[in-house]
Every structure is written in C-alpha cells, then in structure tokens.
Amino acid sequence: MKKIASLFILSLIALCAAFAQETAQAVALQKDTALWNEKEPGMMEWAKKDLEPGTVIEVYLGKRWDSQGRKLPDLITSSWTTAKQAGQTLDFAKVNYQGKDYYVIANRVALYLNPGVTTRNAATYLTPNLADVRKTSIPYGTIVAVGKDVKVNGIDLCEMTYYDENLYRLRVGYIKKENVSTSKDDITAMKLIKQAANLKDEKRKAAMLDSINQLNISSAVKYLLEEAQKEPEPEVAIDTVTLDIGDSARVISSDDGSNVNVRTAPVTGSVVNQLSDGTNVTATKRTSDTYDIDGTSNYWYYIDDGNGTVGWVFGSYCPLRAEW
C-alpha cells in the first residue's frame, strides 16, 4: 500500500513538473523598475517593491513567439486613470523575483539578455553596421542588457538593449564590445561611482569610492575611479562669449572617428568624459580668445550632449552641424 502511495505521489510531482510554466531570464532596465500585483482581473496594484537597473528576474513564457523562434510572455493589458494621465494602458508580463510572483511593465525589461554597463560614453548602432549609428551616444555608467557577439569589418560588436528614460521605452541595437562590461564587479563599481558623484559629504564620498578598490574591476573602470577620486580643481576665471542659437547647434567631429575629450576647463582641464564622433551637442558659450593646438587656432566651446555630459571641447572638434 505504501509503495502504491509513493508511486502516486511521484507521478503527481512529475505531472506538476510537466505543467510547470517555462521561464526565461530578463534584465530590469528602467530606473526603479516597479513590481506589481494583479488586484483583480485587468487591474494592477503596485507591490511596493522596485528593482534596481541590472536586476535579473525570471519571466514566465506563454504561447507567443518572436522572429527568432523564441517564446515570449503572455501579456495582461491594464488601464487606469490618474491626475496626470487619463485612461493610460500598459502591457504587463508575469515574473518571478526571489521566489515570489509579480508583474512588471513589459517594455521595462529585456528578455534573453545579460546585465552589463557602459564603461565610457558610447555610440550605439541600429543594426550591425557602423554607418547606421544613432545621433546620440549613451553615457558611461548606463545599465544595459547584452546579447550575442557580432564581428563587423574586424570590429567586435554585441547586441544591446537599454531603457530610454525620456521616451519610456526600450531601445534595441548594437554597441562596440570594448565600451561595455558584463562583469558583476564592474557593474557594482559603476553604480557606486555614479552614487558618489551626487554626494555632498566628502568623507562619505571618499569612503564609497575607496570601497571600490576591493572589487576586481577592469582597467576602463579603474580609470573612471581614479578620475572620480581626484581633488576638484580650483575654478579659474575664463572670459567667455554667450552664443546665439545660430552658433549653438554643433556636432562632435574627429579626424579619425575616435572619441573626443570633454574637459572641465579649456586646454588644461581634467577630462570628464569622451563623446563619440557624430554626437550632436549644444554649445552655450565659447572662450573670448582663440587657442593654438597642433597648429590649429580655434575657440573652446562649452557644450552639453543632453545625456549628462557638459564641459569644454576644442572648436576644431565641434563644428556647426551641417543641417544647421
């Protein structure tokens, strides 16, 4: 009798396993990706939990398929009315996080990919074609989701998805492998560097940055850490001229397609970041005097790339945009 009962239990377990819903790994990409519960059919309620960008979760798969023959989640459409948005409709996917089931807004997570982080300002490409570059780069420290590697004309690219906080949606494309890291320590380090940049308490900031030395980080992240740990330079008075709108629309342009340095001050300022060749920027002012660099005389321009990078760029590397 016991043997029959044991066989029945084993059969039941096997049957349950057979009907267990299949899942696939996904990466949360939105800043504070919210987890939701289904309060009633078609009505979602915030579960009072948010995920950091780069958090890995499991998404339940359904009966839909993508163009590559991979299963996709079944979606639940939920609509609601708030003081700012009336009748907003969003699609939710069921997920599992830390052993519990929730829902996430479907276009806040990237399925079948691994978490990564950009280690420098980087151009992204719509297709695996270096001529198909987007107009704006994404800044270093951006959490992304990384997929398969692709080699184009001897250059290593990889599939990449990131979340556009301005448009509230995922952007899919490609990125040079040298500009992104999937190392857990690099991802942690980049998060700490960005957090430290917003701290006003210098002691706390120094302690946070110093803790990164305990991690096994790449040379690219070490460089950013060293830059973050430098003593702030004393401000130097610079005579400037405010630019009118006809002189402000500019584009980063280098002779060989390489990145261009953005500095805290003209000539001798520290490099705060690099911008990719072809990046559109807005210049708000320039130096009153020209400077000679490598036999070329030009002004220095104070630019903003719209993605958090501001600083000075030599005029030869930021001419007026052709369409302007």
ZILIN-V182976 format. One record per pair of residues at least 6 apart in sequence whose ideal C-beta (glycine too) atoms are under 8 Angstrom apart, sorted by the first residue. I is the first residue (numbers start at 0). J is the second residue. Records with the same first field share a line. If there is no record, write none. Layout:
I: J + J
//
This chain:
20: 59 + 60
21: 59 + 60 + 70
22: 57 + 58 + 59 + 60 + 95
23: 57 + 58 + 60 + 69 + 70 + 110 + 111
24: 55 + 56 + 57 + 58 + 110 + 111 + 112 + 113
25: 55 + 56 + 57 + 58 + 94 + 108 + 109 + 110 + 111 + 112
26: 53 + 54 + 55 + 56 + 108 + 109 + 112 + 113 + 114 + 144 + 160
27: 50 + 51 + 52 + 53 + 54 + 55 + 56 + 103 + 107 + 108
28: 52 + 53 + 107 + 108 + 109 + 142 + 143 + 144 + 160 + 161 + 162 + 169
29: 52 + 104 + 107 + 162 + 164
30: 52 + 162 + 164
31: 49 + 50 + 51
32: 49 + 50 + 51 + 52 + 54 + 103 + 104 + 107 + 108
33: 45 + 46 + 48 + 49 + 50 + 103 + 104 + 107
34: 45 + 46 + 48 + 49 + 50 + 94 + 96 + 101 + 102 + 103
35: 43 + 44 + 45 + 46 + 91 + 101 + 102 + 103 + 104
36: 43 + 44 + 45 + 46 + 101 + 102
37: 43 + 44 + 75 + 91 + 102
38: 44
41: 75 + 76 + 77 + 78
42: 77 + 79
43: 75 + 77 + 79 + 91 + 102
46: 101
48: 96 + 101
50: 56 + 96
51: 190
52: 142 + 162
53: 114 + 116 + 142 + 186 + 190
54: 96 + 114
55: 114
56: 94 + 95 + 96 + 103 + 108
57: 94 + 95 + 96
58: 72 + 92 + 93 + 94 + 108 + 110
59: 72 + 73 + 92 + 93 + 94 + 95
60: 70 + 71 + 72
61: 70 + 71 + 72 + 73 + 74
62: 70 + 73
63: 70 + 71 + 72 + 73
64: 70 + 71
65: 71
69: 110 + 111
71: 110
72: 92 + 93 + 105 + 110
73: 92 + 93
74: 90 + 91 + 92 + 105
75: 90 + 91 + 92 + 93 + 102
76: 88 + 89 + 90 + 91
77: 88 + 89 + 91
78: 86 + 87 + 88 + 89
79: 86 + 87
80: 86 + 87
81: 87
89: 104 + 105
90: 104 + 105 + 106
91: 102 + 103 + 104 + 105
92: 102 + 103 + 105 + 108
93: 100 + 101 + 102
94: 100 + 101 + 102 + 103 + 108
95: 101
106: 167 + 168 + 169
107: 162 + 169
109: 144 + 160 + 169
111: 146
112: 144 + 145 + 146 + 158 + 160
113: 144 + 145 + 146 + 181
114: 142 + 143 + 144 + 145 + 181 + 186
115: 142 + 143 + 144 + 145 + 159 + 179 + 180 + 181 + 186
116: 140 + 141 + 142 + 143 + 179 + 180 + 185 + 186 + 189 + 190
117: 137 + 138 + 139 + 140 + 141 + 143 + 174 + 178 + 179
118: 139 + 178 + 179 + 180 + 185 + 189 + 217 + 219 + 220 + 223
119: 139 + 178 + 219 + 223 + 258 + 272 + 273
120: 136 + 137 + 138 + 139 + 258 + 272 + 273 + 274 + 275 + 278 + 304 + 306 + 308
121: 136 + 137 + 139 + 174 + 175 + 178 + 179 + 275
122: 132 + 133 + 136 + 174 + 175 + 275 + 276 + 277 + 278
123: 132 + 133 + 136 + 137 + 159 + 161 + 170 + 172 + 173 + 174
124: 131 + 132 + 133 + 156 + 172 + 173 + 174
125: 131 + 132 + 133 + 172 + 173
126: 172 + 173
127: 149 + 151 + 156 + 173
128: 151
129: 151 + 152 + 154
132: 275 + 277
133: 172
134: 277 + 278 + 279
135: 278 + 279 + 304 + 305 + 306
136: 274 + 275 + 278 + 304 + 306
137: 143 + 161 + 306
138: 272 + 304 + 306 + 307 + 308
139: 189 + 223 + 272
140: 189 + 190 + 192 + 193
141: 161
142: 161 + 186 + 190
143: 159 + 160 + 161 + 174 + 179
144: 159 + 160 + 161
145: 157 + 158 + 159 + 179 + 181
146: 157 + 158 + 159 + 160
147: 157 + 158
148: 155 + 156 + 157 + 176
149: 155 + 156 + 157 + 158 + 173
150: 156
154: 175
155: 175 + 176 + 177
156: 173 + 174 + 175 + 176
157: 173 + 174 + 176 + 179
158: 171 + 172 + 173
159: 171 + 172 + 173 + 174 + 179
160: 169 + 170 + 171 + 172
161: 169 + 170
162: 168 + 169 + 170
163: 169 + 170
180: 186 + 217 + 219 + 220
182: 215 + 216 + 217
184: 214 + 215 + 216
185: 216 + 217 + 219 + 220
187: 214
188: 211 + 214 + 216 + 220 + 224
189: 220 + 223
191: 207 + 208 + 210 + 211
192: 208 + 211 + 220 + 223 + 224 + 227
194: 207
195: 204 + 207 + 208 + 227
196: 227
198: 204 + 207
205: 228
208: 224 + 227 + 228
209: 228
211: 224
212: 224
216: 224
226: 269 + 270 + 271
229: 269
232: 263 + 264 + 268 + 269
235: 264
237: 264 + 265 + 286
238: 286 + 287 + 288
239: 284 + 285 + 286 + 287 + 301
240: 284 + 285 + 286 + 287
241: 283 + 284
242: 282 + 283 + 284 + 285 + 300
245: 323
246: 282 + 319
247: 281 + 282 + 283
248: 279 + 281 + 319 + 320 + 323
249: 279 + 280 + 281 + 282 + 300 + 302 + 317 + 318 + 319 + 320
250: 277 + 278 + 279 + 280 + 317 + 318 + 319 + 320 + 321
251: 259 + 274 + 275 + 276 + 277 + 278 + 279 + 280 + 312 + 316 + 317
252: 259 + 276 + 277 + 316 + 317 + 318
253: 259 + 276 + 316
256: 276
257: 276
258: 273 + 274 + 275 + 276
259: 273 + 274 + 276 + 312 + 316 + 317
260: 270 + 273 + 312
261: 270 + 271 + 272 + 273 + 274 + 302 + 308 + 309 + 310 + 311 + 312
262: 268 + 269 + 270 + 271 + 310 + 311 + 312
263: 269 + 271 + 310 + 311
264: 311
265: 286 + 290 + 299 + 311 + 313
266: 290 + 292 + 299
268: 310 + 311
271: 308 + 309 + 310
272: 308 + 310
274: 280 + 304 + 308 + 312
278: 304
279: 304 + 305 + 320
280: 302 + 303 + 304 + 305 + 312 + 317
281: 302 + 303 + 305
282: 300 + 301 + 302 + 303 + 317
283: 301 + 302 + 303
284: 300 + 301
285: 298 + 299 + 300 + 301 + 314
286: 298 + 299
288: 298
289: 296 + 297 + 298
290: 296 + 297 + 298 + 299 + 313
292: 313 + 315
295: 315
297: 313 + 314 + 315
298: 314
299: 311 + 312 + 313 + 314
300: 311 + 312 + 313 + 314 + 317
301: 309 + 310 + 311
302: 309 + 310 + 311 + 312 + 317
303: 309
//
